[in-house]
Amino acid sequence: MKVGVVGDRETAIGFRLAGLTDVYEVKNDEEAVKAINELANNENIAFIIITERIAESIKDKIKNIDKVIVEIPDKHGKLDRIDPVKELIRKAIGVSMK
């Protein structure tokens, strides 16, 4: 099984240099959705790597994809997002988990 990648220019270049061939460099949400759908429909792809910023901008479009999707930081670094499980625990018992 193979790995597919959807990312910005720098991310795509990095994965191509690492030897991956199913790499999509995208510039906007429309291109990202098209790339994700192509990878999702490819039976040789086991899971998809996507940058966090791209995943965040198209999250409604990728939530029903039945492949494993792994989000990674891009060149700008990790997104500061709230973990829903940690937030649920904090609300339920009043303790913040690290």
N, C-alpha and C positions, 0 to 999 in steps of 0.2 A: 504494500500500500504506500501511497505517496502523500506528500504534504503540499498544500497549496498556500500561497501567500497573497495577501492584498495589502498594499501599503503605499506610502508616498515614495518619491524618487529614491531617497537615500536608503530606506528600508528595502525596497525592491533590489537595488544594486547590491546591497549587503547579502541578501539571500541568493541572488544569482551568483555572486562570487563564491558562496558556500556550496554551489553545485545544484541548487534547486532549479527546476525548469518551469514549473507551473506557478510563475510569479507574475502578478498583475500590478503595474504601476498605475495608480489612479489619481486624477486631479480634482474630481468632484464626486458628489453623492451618486449621481446617475451612473458614472463609470464604476463606482464601487459596488452598487447593487447588481449591475450586469456581471461584473467579475465574480462576485459571491455566488450568483445563480449558476454561472458556468461551472464553477468549482463544485457546487453542491450537486449538480447533475452529472458530474464525472465520477463514474463508479470506481475509478482507480485512486481517487483522493480519499484518504482516511480522515484527515482533519485539516482545518484551515487556520492559518495564522493571520491575524488582522491587527493593525495598529489601533490603540485605544481611541484615538480621536476619530478615526474613520468609523469604528464600531459605534461610538456614541452618536455620531450624526445619522446613522442608518439603523439604529437599534430596533425600530419597529419592523424593518424589512428583514432582519436576520433572526428574529426570535423564533421563527418556526422552521429554521433550517435543521435538518436531522443529521448533520455532521457535527463533530466536536469542533468548536470554535475557541481558539486561544487568543486572548487579547494581550498585546505587548506594547510597551511604551515606544514612542517614536523619538526622533532626535531632540524634541523639546522636553522630554522627560515624562514621568508618570503623571497621569491625571489625578487630581485630588478629589476622589469620589467617596461618598458615604457608603460603607458596606451595609446592605440592608439587614443582614443577620445581626451584626453588632448593634445596629440602631434598634432592632426589635428587642434584643436583650437589655439594652440600656433603658428602653421604655418600660419593659416588663418588670425588671428588678431594680432599676436605678443604679446599675453598675456599668461602667464603661470597660469594654474588653479591649485589650491591645493586641 
